[in-house]
Amino acid sequence: MHTPSRFGIRRRSRLSSNVHGYVALLLHAHIPYVRHHKAEITLEERWFFEAVVDSYLPLIEMMDRLLEEGVPFALTLSLSPPLLAMLEDTGLQKRLRKHLASLCELSQREVIRLWGHADFGPTARLYADHYHRLLALYDRLRGDLIGKFRSLRSSGCLELITCAATHAFLPLVKNDAALRAQLEAAVQEFRRHFGSAPAGIWLPECGYTPAVEPHLQALGLRYFVVDAHAFAASGASTSYPLRTPNGACAYARDLEAGAQVWSAESGYPSDPDYREYYRDIGFDLGHSGGAEWEYLKPYVLPDGARIHTGFKYHRVTGKGDAKAPYHPALAAQKAQQHAEHFVASRVAQLRRCAEQQPQPPVIVCPYDAELFGHWWHEGHQWLEAVLRGLAAARCETATLGGYAAAYAPTTAATLPESSWGRGGFAEVWLQPRSQWVHPLLHAAEDRLVLAAHKHRKPELLSGLQVRALNQAARELMLAQSSDWTFILDAETVTSYAVKRIETHLASFHKLLDTVDNDKAEITDRELSELVLTLERQTPFLPEAHYRLFQPASSISFFPDTSERSFPAPSQPDTLRPLRVLMLAWEYPPRVIGGLARAVRDLSVQLAASSLEIHVVTCLTPECSSYELLDGVHIHRVDVFSSAEPLHFLDWVFQMNLAFSDTVQRLSVQGQQFDIIHAHDWLVYYAAKECKMVLHLPLLATIHATESGRNLGKLDTPAQKRIHALEHKLAHEADHLVVCSPYMLQEVMHLFHTPFHKMTHIPNGVMPFRVPDAHGSAVNPELSRVLSVPHGDAARPIIAFLGRLVYEKGVHLLLSAMQHVHKEYPMAQLVIAGTGPELEALQLSAAPLGDSVHFTGFLDEWDKSLLLHHAELCVFPSLYEPFGLVALEAMASGTPLIVSDTGGLSDIVDHGFNGYKVPAGDADLLAWQIVQLLQNPAAASELAAQALATIHDNFGWEQIGSSTVILYTKLIAHEQSSGIIPHQKEIIK
């Protein structure tokens, strides 16, 4: 097998001393930020979907194949922040999967429609295979393309670099601070996604200006690419990089290699045997309406607008509208021939260059990643053949960073402003149709730079004002995207481009008006709604701060954002571990819901990671007031009780008083803590008191919300009071943890919490322990059910575990069972749990006779027995912020059906590791249960994939690590802000 070198240059020992040179292939992946908050799919979102399906997934597939076969290759891939933001977006991931499933559906219908068609039938079958294969790949990746790129980078074959924050054409940015902001925000995002700073950058549109030099140096961006004509003034060869005045490595785009791919007249993609892009059934079918249009209608836009579907059956042929049928085999043959020509051209070119210099030359070949597969259907076949051909020839592939590290440039030169656009500079982005844009952008830059200078100290502003300024920075950067002026030049969807520019700038000015004008006619509530709306519409650049736009003298550069934000926390005793005060109203054996298990498992993991964890919780009769269990210090508090039963909210208040007294007692005894971690609203009073008295940072985990539990209705005074306490906790906490992307959006909406104040850390699950084969259930009802031999197909067990409350949807499961019994009359439903709905559910279950079993609460042993024996677990929740019990079922290897709602929707990928049904649909739930009971092989495959999901995403070790990092940052940030004394005071 081939092994990559430490520099990312592929060397084989028998050739390393006689290598002619290197070919550096760079693919630039970028799509403008076109995420829309509307429910229906838009034309612009389809740009993103098509890029992923046509270009990025096939690229991943190609690289995996080469690695599997041991073919040595090296590629450089630039990923723009807008593209990364959309790849990360869970909503877009779901819609993308739906798009892929739609392509699979249409491909199957196309195979039937074109059955027996000599010219088009084989192509239709190829499309069906292609899209089903990509859907399988997407599901294996669980939609996480970013994670896959990280993995490919770790193989040594792929180098990842960044691009400007919103792909702005940098030579036309007016202010030095705005130029720096585009670059620093990009580095921040890259580090957030990949854990380290990028070594190089793709300058958008290859647009270079000497003004970027000091910023590249300060941010550690060591190399970039310019167009070949930028080297002309120095007289240097484009086959060797130059050293710029600030020490960066500047590569030149090779014109010959570029023309062979890019030229519209002579480039490979114009060959008559390749697939024609513009002939698509989305435009060819159904012009007269009728059956053809009805056939096509589900696959175009919701308003009926025609679009490219991806199904194209004609080849380029030649100029004009007459097009011959496309023959994939002939096109593949041409791709191989063109690849061989490209390789031969590079070998000859490198031989000529190697005669002039002692060190190996490098031919830099940058292309848009979307060219391959999307615009040029055979592009990936060509690229793979090129990489295989180069591996067999005496020139090898190199990453740009690898070559720069191995052969640092020695020739210095000053480069002129340039780009790879028409005319070599700014003509494409600055011409009559777009000249109105730049004065508006420059005026906005000026205004934000002035505002950033005026508000040099964010701590003097309210949190809402800081959020408004941060969002203003995002709006300006989004307006600066070069994509909008490129569209104006191309005269394609110009109205959309104009709208984006005008909308972002209007939002920008409205935000600044509210901050800079004391007489602005807008209330804090209106400002909060405005900021929250914009943050939700564009969950983009979450770490971006308006201070990026301060003049260079006011703020320093921070190449490493993980180090710049927080100094190392000081500790009075450097030998002692980090001490965490955990507040939770339930902790095993006191278990009311999933919160107890989540707090226990997190605490045990943190203790195993050498933290000192002190949990303050409620006393239970069978436990002592203090014990050290699994490494966790547990302080159980007796809550005051009166002769008359207290209202629950009054009892909660008394509990908080008891918690506060216990913490004060611990402090008087000399116990010092570094951070408070509060769980849910029930401990709000104690959390606030401890934060104020101990001068400690407060981290709060919001496990669920009262609004969510009541499906958005807050009718009673108690519900409204709980909601108000949740809001206060969210406001009082220095940072919030939520367990799912769904909860993140819910908390943002309900409590107007800024995106940057929250971190998504999922709950986890402990490894499942298979019960002893000789063990029996303690619970008598469960013991009766399990008396039937395990695996008896005639009496399958369907299990539900959880609190018996309305939002868990158990009533829907009972309704579904009436239909299930028509197919499986002996099926047993076991409902494990207690709650206020028990009596009503027992009445609803009466018609089903003794096939429904209510076990009440199950301990860990009995729960494991039930999961081990069940053929199927069903969780039909109407509201579920996370769904810990679903993880437990997955960890047990039990097939799973859940409602497509909340955290359950994020955990389960339909058809991959479980099944999802729309919340509230009992009929579809019944049908899905029957489907899994009828297909045990499919159920087993789902269970196997579920186990893999648990291993990859929900292990406590990685969750604990994320939590420790968050603790450390919060402690250090509070200390650096002067809020926490470095030497903690003990309460007197």
N, C-alpha and C positions, 0 to 999 in steps of 0.2 A: 504493500500500500504506500501511496505517496504521503510524505510528511511535510507540512509547510515549514518554511524557515522562520526564524524569529522576526524577520523584516517583512514577511508577507510576499516574498519573491520566491517563485517556484524554482528550486534548483535541483537538478539530478546530478549526482556526483560525476557521471561520465561525460557530462556536457558543461558543467559549471566553469571549467577553465577555458572553454572554447565557445562560450555563448556569443551569438552575433548581436544580441540586444533584446529588448523587451517591447511588448505591446501592452499598453495600459488602457483597458476598456473601462470607460466610466459611463454609467447609466444614471441619468438625472430623473428622479421620480417626484412628480409634483402635480397636484390638482388644486385649483383655487378653493378657498374655504366656502363650500356650497351646502353646508348643513342647513336644512330648513326645519322649523319647528311645526310645520303643518303636518297633518295626518297623512295626506295623500303624497305619492311620489311625484317629484317635479323633474322637469327636463334636466335641470342642473345637477340634481342628485344622481341622475343616471350617468352623468359624466364620471362620477366617482365609481359607481357600480361597474361600469364598463371597463374602467382602468384596472380595477381589481381583478375582474373576471378574465379580461382579454390579455392583460399584461403582467400583473404582479403574481397571481397564482401560477400561471404557466412558467414564469421566471423561477419561482420557488421549486416547482416540479422539475425543471431542467437542472437546477443546481443540486437537488437531492439525487437525481439520476447520475450525474457526473461523480458526486462524492461516493455513491454506492459502488460505482464501477472503478473507483480509484483513478479517475482521469485528473491529472493536475491542472488546476486553473486558478486564476485570481481575478476578481472583479472589484471595482469601486462603485458603490451605490450611494448617491446623495438622496436623502429623504427630507423633504421640506416640512417645516412645522405644521402648515395647514393639513398636509396629507397625514401626518402622524396623529393630529387631533381627530381627524375623521376615522382613521383606522382604529383609534382607541375608543370611539364613541359607541357605547353599548346599544343605543337605539339604532344607529346606522348599521351596526353588525347584524342586528336582527333583520333589518330591512334588506340588507345585502343577501343574507341567507334566503330570505323569501324570494328575492330576485333570481338567485341561482336555482331555487326549486322551480320557479316559473319557467326558466330556460329549459330545465330538464323536462317539465311537462310539455312545453311546446315542441321540444325536440322529438319526444315520443309521438306526438300528433303529426309532426312533419314526416316521420318515418312511415306512418300509416297513409298520409295524404299522397306521398310520392312513391308508394309501394309499386314496384314494377317499372318506374320511370328510369330509362336507361341512363340518362345524363345526370339527373338530380338525385335519384334514389340512394346511390352509394354515399354521396356527400351528406345527405340527411342522416344516414346511419353513423357516419363519422362524427357529426355534430352531437348526436345522442350519446355516443361513447365519451366524447370530449367533455360535455357539460356534467354528466354523471360522475366522471372521474374528478372533475374540479370540485363538485359538491362534496364528494367523499373526502377530498383533501382539506377543504374548508372545515368540515366537521372534525376531522382528526386534529386540526389546529385549534379547534373550538373558537374559530373566528379571530384568533390572536396572531395576526400577521407580524405585529411588532415583535412578539416573543420569538417567532420563527426567525426573523432577521437577526435577533440577538444570538440565537443558536447557531445560525450559519456564520455569523461573525466569529464566534468562538471556535469554529472549525479551522480558521485561518485562511479560508478561501475568499472571504468577503470582507471588505473594509467599508464601514459606514461613515459618512460625513454629513455635514449639515448644509443648510442654505439659509438665506436671510429669513427673518421671522415670518413675513407675509409675501415673500418673493418680490419685494420692491426693486425697481430698477435703480440701483444705488447711485449712479452718476447724476441722477436728477433729484436726489434728496438734497434739500437746501442746507439744513442745519447739521453741524457736526454732532450735536447731541442726538438728533433723530437718526443719523446714520449709525451711531454707536448703539442706539436702542434696538434697531433692527438686527444687529449682529449679536448683542448680548442676550436678547430675549431668545434668539435661536439657540445659542449655546446652553442657556438654562433648560430649554425644552429637550434638547438632545440628552443632556445629563439626566433629566428626570426620567426619560424613557430607557436609556441605555446604561446608566450608572457611572458614566465617565464622560469627560469632555471630548469633543471631536478634535482630530488632529488637523483636519482640513475643511475647506468650504467650497461649495459650488456657488460662485457669484451669479445671481439670477441673470439670465440672458447673456451670460459670460460678460456682464457689464462691469468693467473695471474703472476705478478712479483712484488716483494716488491718495485721495483723502481717506481711503479705507485702511491704509498701511498701519498707522499707529494703533488702530483698534484691533486689527488682526493680531498684531504683536502682543497687545495687552491681554487678549482673550486666548492666547496660545494656539491660534489658527495658523499652522506653519506652511500651508501650501494652498494654491488655488490654480485655476486655469483661465487663460486669456485667449482671445482669438489670435490666429497666426500673424495678422498684420500688425499687432502690437509689438512683435519682435522686430519688425522691419527696420525701425529707426536705429536699433542697436547693431544691426547687421548680423545678429546671432542666428545660429541654426535652430530651427524649431524642434529638432530631435534631441535637444539637451535643455534642461530647465535653467532659468536664470535666478540669480539672487537679487532681490529687491533691496532698496536702501534700508528697510527695517529688518532685513534678514530673512524674509519669507522666500519660499521656493515657488517660482512662477512657471507653470507649464504652458506650452502653446498647443492649441488644437491643430491637429494635422489636417491640412487641406485636402490632400489626395485621398486619405482614408475617409474624410468627411464627404467628399463629393461622390464616392462610390456608393454611399448609402443615402445621402440627403438629396442629391441632384434630381430634380423633377424630370429632366430630360434623359439623363444617362445613368441615374442611380439604379441599383438592383430592384427596388420595389416597383419600378415602372415597367418591369418585364411583362409582356403580354400574357404569360402563362400564370402569373400570380392572381390571387383572388381580387376582384374589383370591390372596393370598399363601398361605393355609393349605390350599388344595386342591392337592395334589401327587400325582403317580402313586406316589411313595414310600409313600403311605398309602392310595391308592385301589386299587392293583392287588394281586392275589394273595392275597386274604384266605382263600380256600379252598385255598391251596397250588397244586399242579399246575404246569402249563406257565407260567402267569402269574407265579408266584413264582420259578420257575427263571429266567425272563426278567429279573425285577427284581433277583434276589439279588446279581449282581456289582456292583450300583450302590448298595447300602446298606452299612452297617457290617459289618466282618468277622464279628461275632457274630450277624448277622442282624437287628440292631435297625433299625427303620424310621426313615428320615430324609427330609428334603426333598432331592429330586434336582435341583430347578430346573425340572422340566417340569410346567407348570401350564396347564390348558386351560379354566379357568372365570373368570368375572368376579365382581366384588364383589356385584353384583345387589341385595342388600339384606340385612336381618337374617335370621338363620335359616340352616339348612343347605342349603336349596334354592338351587342356583347355576346360572345360565344360561351357555352357552358364551361363551368369550372371543373377541372380534373385534379383532385388533390395529389395523386401520384405523380403527375407531370410537374406540378408546382414543387413538390418535395425534391424531385430530381433537379430542378432549377436551383433550389436553395442550396443543395449540395455543390452544384457547379459554381455558383457564385461564392460560396464559402471558400472553395479551393482557390478561386481566382484572388479573393481577398488575402488569403494566407500567403499565396505565392507573391503577391504585390508587396506585402509587408516584409517577407524574407528578403526580396531583392532590395527593397528600400533600406532595410537595416544593414545589409552588406555594404551598400554604397556609403552609408553614414559611418559605419564602423571603421572605414579606411581613413577617416578624417580625424578621429579623436581616439585617445587611448582607452577611455572608459566606454562601456556599452551604451548605445543610444536608447532612447525610449520614444515610441510612437504613441501619442496620446489620442485616443479615439472617443470623444464624448458624444453621446446620443441621448435623446429623450427616451426614458424607459417605456413611455406609452406608444412610441413608434412600433415597438416589437409586440406583435400579437394583435394590437388594436388597429392601427393604420396599416401596418404591414402584417398580414395574417401569418405569413410564413417566417416572420422575423425571428422567432425563437428557434425554429429549425435551423435557420441560417447561423444564428449565434452559437448554438450548440456545436454545429459542424465546424465553425471557426475555432472554438475553444479546443475541440478534439484535434483539429488540424495543426494548430499552433503547438499543442502538446507533443505532436509527433515530429515537428520541424525543429530547426536549430534556432528558433526564437521562442521565448517563453512569455507568459503573461505575468504582470506585476500590478500590485495596487499602487496608487500614487504615493501613499504614505510609506510603503515598503521601499520603493525606488528612492524616494527622498532621503530615507534613513541610510540606505546602503551607498548612495552616490550623491552626497550633498553637493549642490551647485557651487562652483567657485567663481563663475563669471558674473560680475555685478552689472546691473543696468537699471536705468529709470524708465518706466513704461508710461506710455500716453494713455489718456482715456480711450476706451474702446468697448466694443461689444461684438457678438456674432450676428447681430441683426442686419437688416438691409442697410447698406451704406456704411456699415462698420462702426456706427456709433448709436445715436438715439433717434434716428429717423422714424422707426416703427412706433416708438412710445411718445414721440413729440412731433406731431404733424397737424395739419389744419383741423382734422376731426377730433383731436384730443388736446389741442393747445389750451383750451379753457380749463382743463383739469388742474394743471400744475400750479397756477397762481392760488387756487383754492387750497391745495395741499400745503403749499409753502406758508400761506397765512395761518393754517391750522398748526403747522409745526411751530411757527413763531409763538403762537398763543400758548401752546402746551409747554414750550421751553420756559416762557415767562412764568407760567403758573407753577411749574416745578421749582423754579428758582425762588418764587415768592413763598412757597410752602416747603422750605428746605427741611423743616422738622415735622414729619408726619404725626409725631406724638401730640402736637398742638391742635390737631384736627380731630373731629369726631370720627369714629369708625366708618360711619356712612359717607362722610366726605372723602376719606381715603379710598373707599370703594368706588366712589364716583370718579375720582381722578384716575384710578387704575383702569376703570372701564373706558374712560375717555382715551387713554393711551391705546387700548385695544382697538377702539373704533378708528382712531387715526391710522394705526398700522394696517388695519384691514382695508381702509380706503386707499392706502399707498400701493396695494398689490398691482404689479405690472400686468396682471391678467386683464384688468378692465381696459386699460389703454391699448393692449394688444387686440382685444375684441373690437374696439372702436376702429382700429386700423384695418382689421380683416373684414369689417362690416358684416358680422354674423348676427349674434344676438345683442345688438347694440343697446336696445332698450333695457335689457337686464343689466348690462355693464353700467349704464348711466344711473340706473336706479340704485345699484350697490354703492357707487361713489357718493351720490347725493344722500342716501339714507345714512351711511356711516358718518358722513360729515355733519349732517343735521343732528344726529344723536350726540356726536362729539361736542358740538357747540352748546347743545341744551344742557349737557352734563356740566360743562365749565361755567355756564351761566349760573347754575345753582350754587357753585362753590365760590366763585369770584365776586358775585354780586349780592351784597347783603339785602338788597331790595328786591331780589328775584321773587316773583309771585308764585312760589311753590312751597308747600309745607314739607316737613320732614317725612310725613307719611307718603306724600306724592313722590318725593325724591326716592324714598325707599322702594316704592313700587316701580319707578322708572329703572333704577339700578338693577333690581332683581329681575325685571323683565329682560333687560339687555344681557345680563349675566346668563340667564337661562337660554336665551336665543343663541348666544355664542359662548358656550363653555370651552373657551380657547385661551391658550397662554395663561394657565391658572396662576403661575408664579410672577407674571409680569407686574411691575410696579412703576408708578408714574415717575419715581426718582430716576429711572433710566434716562429720562429726558432732561435731567439737570445738567448744567454745563460741566465739562470735565473737571474743572477745579473744585466742584462741589461734591463730587462722588467718585470714588475710585473704581477701577475695573476689578471684576471678580471672576477670574477664569474658572474657579472651582466653587460652584454655588453651594455645595454641601459644606464647605469650610467657611465661606464668607458670611453666612447668615448668623452663625452662632459660635462664639468662642467656647472652648472646652469649659464645662461647668467646674467651678471650684468646689471643693469639699473640705470641711474642717478636718476630717480624718481621711487622708488619701487611701488608707488601707481598707476602709470599710466599704461594703457594697452599697449600691443605690437602694434607698429605702422608700417603699411605696405604701401610702395609706389608701387602702381600697375600701370604699363604702358601698354596701349592697344589702338590701333588705332581706334577701333570701340567699342561702348558701347551704349546700347539702349537709345534713339530711333534710333541712327545711327546703322543700322544692314546691314552688307554686306553678312555675312555668319553665321555659327554656333559659331564663336569665341565670338561675342558680347554677346550672351545668356550665354555661358559658363563663361565668366568673370563676368557678372552681377550676375548670380546665386551664384557663388563662393564668390564674394564680400559680397553679402547680408548675406550668411551663416556665413562668418567670422565675420561680424559686429554683428550678432546675438550671436556669441560666445565671445563677449566682446573684440574683436580686433578693433583697430582704422584703418580703411581702407581708403586710399586716392587714387582715380583713376584719372590718368591724361590721357585724351583722346581728341578727336577732337570735335570742336564746331559744333553744328548743328543749323540751323536758329530758330527752335522753342524752343530752350533751352537757359537758362542763362549760363554765364561763370562759375558760382559756384552754387551748390545746395547740400543740405543734403537730400538724398533720400533713404528710407529703411535703414537708419543708415549708409550709405556710403557717404563719402565726395567725390563729383565728381567735378573735375577741368577740364572744357572744354576749349580747346586752339584754337584760331583762327590762321590758317596757312596762311603764306604769299602767296599772289596770284599776278601775274603780268598780264599785258595786253595780253601777248601771253600765251596760254595754256602750262603748263609745262609737260615735259615727266613724266610719273608716278614715276620713280625712283628719278628724281629731286624733285618732290613734296614730296616724302617720306623723302628726306634729309631735306627739309625745315620744314616738320612736326617735325622731331627730334630736329631741332634747337629750335623750339617753345616749345617743351616739356622740353628741358633742361633749357630754360629761365624761364619757369613756376616753375620748381623744385627749381631753384636758388632763385627765388622770395620767395617761401614758406620757404626756409631755412633762408633767410635774415630776414623774419618775425618771426623767432624763432621756426619754425616747425622742429622737429627732428624725423627721421625715424630709424627703426631698421633693415629693410631688403628691398631689391628691388625685385619685382616680375614682370618680363617682359614676354609679350605674343607675340611670333612669331618674325620673322626677321625684321618686319617693324619698330620696336622700338629699333633696335640694337644700333644705334649711341647714342641715349639718355641713354640707359641702361649702356653702357660702360662708358660714361661720368659721370653719377651719381655714379657708383661704384667707380670710381677713385677719384672723388672730395669728396664724402661723406664718403669714406672709409667703405662701407657697403657690406655685402655679396649679391651676385646676384643669384637669382633663375630664371630660364627661363623655360617656358612651350612651347614645340614645338608641335603645333596643327596639322601641316601638312608640307610637304616638296615640293619644286618645282619639284624635280625629280619625286616624286610620282604623283603629279598633271599632269605631262606630260608623265606618264607611262615610266619613265626611260630615256626619250630623253631630252637633253638640247641643242637645236639647235640654239636659238637666243642669241644675246649678253645679252639681258635683263634676260633671263632664267639663263644664266651662272652667271650673277652678283647676282641675288637673291640667287642662290645656294651657292655662295661664302659668302654672308652675313649670311646665315643660318649656314654655317660652322664656321664662326667667332663667332657668338652668342653661339654656342655649346661649343666652346673652351673658350670663355671669362667667361661664367657662371660658378659659383662654383658648381652648381648642376642643373640637368635637370629633368623636369617632362614630362612624355609622357602619353597619354591617353589610350593606349592599348598595349598589348604584341606585336602586329604587328608593332606598331610604335617604340617600344623599339628595335626590331631587325633592323628596317629600319634606325634608327638614328645611331646604332652601325655600320652598314655597310657603310652608306654614309659619316659619319663624324669621324669614328674611335673613337667614344666615349666609354670609358670603361664602363663595366656593372655596376660597383660600383658607378659610377657618375650619375646614372639615377634611378628614382623611377617611377613606374607605379601607377598613381592615375587616375581612370576613370573620365570622365565627368558624371554629374548627370542630373536628371530631376526633376522639381518641380511637386508636385501632380497635376493631371489633374482636372480641374474644368469643370464640365458638363455645357454647355451653358444653359441659361434660355430658357425654352420651348417656351416662347412667343417672344424671341429675333429673329431678322432677320439679314441676312448678310448685311454688308455695301458695300462690293464689288459687283457691279452689275452683273458681269458674274457668280459669285458664287451664288448670290441670284436667278438667273434664273435656275441654276442647281438644287438648293435645293427646288425649288417650287414643285417638285415631292414629294409626301408624303414620309417621312422617313420610310425605311423598305420595300419599294416597290420592291419585288423580281424580278419583270419583268425588272426593270431599275437599276441594281446594280451600285454603284459608286466605281470606282477604283481611288485611289488618289496617286499623287506624289507631294512631297513638297521639294524644294531645289533650289540651284543655277542652272541656265540653262547653264551648261558648259559641254564639251564633256565627261569628266571623270565621270559624274553622270549617263551616260548611258540612257538618256531619249529616244534617237533614237532607242534603243533596245526595250524599252517599246512600242513605237509606232509600231514597226514591229510586236511585239507579239500581239498587239491588233487586227491586221488583222486576226489572227488565232482565237483569243478569240471570235470575232464577228460571227464566223461560228457556235458557240454554244450559244452565248448570243448576238444576233444582237442589242439589246437595251442597252447593257452595256455602261456606261458613264465613260470617262477618264478625270479627272480633274488634270491639271498640274499647280501647284501653285509655282510661283517664277519668277525671272527675270535673265537675263544674256546674254552674247554675242551670244549664240546659238539660241536665241528666233526665229529669222526670219527663220533660216534653219529648225528648228523644226516645225514651222507653215506650211512651204511648205511640209514637210514630212507628216504632219497630214492631208493635204487637201483631200486625197482619203477617209479618214474616215468620212468626212462630219461633221455634227454638233454633233457627239458623242464625240468629243474631245474639251475640254474647257481650254483655257489659261487664268488664272485669274490675272496674274501679282503677285506682292507682296501682301501677306495677313498679316494684323495685327493679334495680339494675339487672339482677339475675333473671327475673321473670320477663323483663323486656327483651333481654337477649334471646331467651327461649322463643318468644313469640316471633321475633324477627327471623330467627333461624328456621322456624317451621312454616312461616307464611310463604305462599306462592307469590303474593303481591301485596305491596303497601300502597295505600291511596290517601292523598292529602288534598281534599277539594276546597281549600280555603278561599274565602271571599277577600280576605286581607291577610297578608303574611309579610312582615318586614324582612324576615330572613328565611326561616324554615329549618331550624337546627335538626328537627326530627327527620327531615328528608335526608340530611347528611348521614344520620345514624342508619337509616334504611339502606342508603347507598353503600356505606361502609360494611354493612352486614351481607352485601351481595344479593339483596332482595330487589327484584324489579319494581319499578316505581311509576306511579301516575300522579301528577299534581295539577293544580290549577295554574293557568298561565297568568299569574299575578304576582306582584311584589318581588320579594327575594327569591321565591320559588322559580320564577321565570328566569332569573339570572343564574340559578344553580343548574337547572335542567335544560339541556339542549334536546329539543323534541326529535325523537327518532334516533338519537345518538346514545344518550345515557339514561333515557327515560321517556315518558310520554307526557305531553301537556294538553289540557283541554281548556276551552274558554271558561272563566270563572262563572259559576251559576248554571251551567248547561248540564243537567242531569242525564239527558238522553245521550249526549255525546260521551259523557263519562261512562255510562253503561256500555256503550258500543266499544269503547277503548278497553275496558276491563275484559270483555268477552274476547276481543282480538288477542290480548296477551295470554289469556287462558288457553286459547286455541293454538297458539304458536309458542310453545315452550322454548324452542331454539332461539327465536327472536328475543324472547324475554331474557334468556341467559346471556345473549350478546349485549343487551342493554345493561344488565347487571355487571358484566365484565368491564364495560366502558365506564360505568359509574364508579367502580373501584379505582380505575385509573384516574378519574377526575378527582376523587378524594385525595389520592396520593400526590397529584400534581398541584392542587390548588388549596387544599383545606387542611394541611398538616399543621399541628400546633407549633412546631419548631419555627416555621417561617412566619407564622402569625405572631409568635412571641418576639421574634427578631424585629419585625416591623414596629411592634409596640415599644420595645426598648429604644429604638432609634427615635421614635416620637417623644418618649419621655426625655431623652437626653437633649433634644433640640428645644423643647419647651423650658426645661430647667435653665439651660444656657441662655436662651433668649431673655427670660425674665431677669436673670442675673445681670446680663449686659445692659438691660434697660434701666437698671437701678431700682427695680421694683422689689427685688428680694435681697436682703442683706446676705453677704457672702458667709457670714457667721450667723447661723440661725439662733434666734432668741428662744429661750424656754419660757413658757407661760408661767408667770408668777402667781 
